[in-house]
């Protein structure tokens, strides 16, 4: 059971990472070639949805795997709690990105300027999640 949950958890993380890296790359491409924006602009919402699904899988599988560990929350190391804080912040960032994408689709160009900032925050938080997960579960 634990192996299946871990596989699903890693696939969810992969989807979240692919969305973060993919959207960052697309923003760079659009900046370099604005003429390609109409075509490339169709990709970020789909990548965002894949990232959201991945994050949902993480939120489902993570707690189940943790409760299967002996000792319960008292046995979880400090690095786990830092990782969890990063996951909570990442979830808030993904919600903000979703709201920004909706505003952009409604024609709010001012929202488009903030998109790269939230994308970088997602990437940094994903990296921190990996770092603290390795420290916590080594």
C-alpha positions in Angstrom: 0.0 0.0 0.0 2.8 2.4 0.9 4.6 1.9 -2.4 1.4 2.7 -4.4 0.9 5.9 -2.4 4.5 6.9 -2.8 4.3 6.3 -6.6 1.2 8.5 -6.8 2.8 11.1 -4.6 5.9 11.3 -6.8 3.7 11.5 -9.9 1.8 14.3 -8.3 5.0 16.1 -7.6 6.2 15.5 -11.1 3.0 17.1 -12.5 3.5 20.1 -10.2 7.1 20.5 -11.2 6.3 20.2 -14.9 3.7 22.9 -14.6 6.0 25.3 -12.8 9.0 24.7 -15.2 6.7 24.6 -18.3 4.9 27.8 -17.5 8.2 29.6 -16.7 9.6 28.5 -20.0 6.5 29.6 -21.9 6.6 33.0 -20.3 10.3 33.4 -21.4 9.4 32.4 -24.9 6.5 34.9 -25.1 8.8 37.6 -23.8 11.4 36.8 -26.5 8.8 36.5 -29.3 5.5 38.4 -28.6 4.2 37.3 -32.0 4.0 33.7 -30.7 1.9 34.8 -27.7 -1.5 33.8 -29.2 -0.4 30.2 -29.7 1.8 29.9 -26.6 -0.8 31.6 -24.5 -3.1 28.6 -24.8 -0.6 26.3 -23.0 -0.3 27.8 -19.4 -3.9 27.2 -18.4 -3.5 23.5 -19.3 -0.2 23.2 -17.5 -1.7 25.0 -14.5 -4.5 22.5 -14.4 -2.0 19.6 -14.5 -0.1 21.3 -11.6 -3.3 21.7 -9.6 -4.2 18.1 -10.1 -0.7 17.1 -9.1 -0.9 19.3 -5.9 -4.3 17.7 -5.1 -2.7 14.2 -5.4 0.1 15.4 -3.0 -2.5 16.6 -0.5 -4.3 13.3 -0.6 -1.4 10.8 -0.6 0.9 12.8 1.7 -1.3 12.7 4.9 -2.2 9.0 4.3 1.4 8.0 4.0 2.3 10.0 7.2 -0.4 8.4 9.3 0.9 5.0 8.2 4.3 5.8 9.8 4.8 4.6 13.3 4.8 7.2 16.1 2.4 9.7 14.6 3.0 13.5 14.4 5.2 13.5 17.5 7.8 11.4 15.6 8.0 13.7 12.6 11.3 15.7 12.4 11.5 19.5 12.4 12.3 19.5 8.6 9.0 17.8 7.9 7.2 20.8 9.5 9.2 23.3 7.4 8.4 21.2 4.3 4.7 21.3 5.2 4.9 25.1 5.6 6.4 25.3 2.1 3.6 23.1 0.8 1.0 25.3 2.4 2.6 28.4 0.9 2.9 26.6 -2.5 -0.9 25.9 -2.3 -1.6 29.5 -1.6 0.7 30.5 -4.5 -1.1 28.1 -6.9 -4.5 29.6 -5.8 -3.1 33.1 -6.6 -1.8 31.9 -10.0 -5.2 30.5 -10.8 -6.9 33.8 -9.9 -4.4 35.7 -12.0 -5.0 33.4 -15.0 -8.7 34.0 -14.7 -8.2 37.8 -14.6 -5.8 37.6 -17.6 -8.4 35.5 -19.5 -11.0 38.3 -18.7 -8.6 40.8 -20.3 -6.8 42.3 -17.2 -3.4 43.0 -18.6 -2.1 44.4 -15.3 -2.5 40.8 -13.9 -0.2 39.5 -16.6 2.7 41.5 -15.2 2.5 39.7 -11.9 2.4 36.2 -13.4 6.2 35.7 -13.5 6.6 36.7 -9.9 4.1 34.0 -8.7 5.7 31.5 -11.1 9.1 32.1 -9.6 7.7 31.7 -6.1 6.2 28.3 -7.1 9.5 27.1 -8.4 11.4 28.2 -5.3 8.8 26.6 -3.0 8.9 23.4 -5.0 12.7 23.3 -4.6 12.4 23.9 -0.8 9.8 21.1 -0.5 12.3 18.7 -2.1 15.2 20.0 0.1 13.3 19.7 3.3 11.7 16.3 2.3 15.1 14.9 1.8 16.3 16.2 5.2 13.2 15.0 6.9 13.0 11.5 5.4 16.6 10.5 4.9 
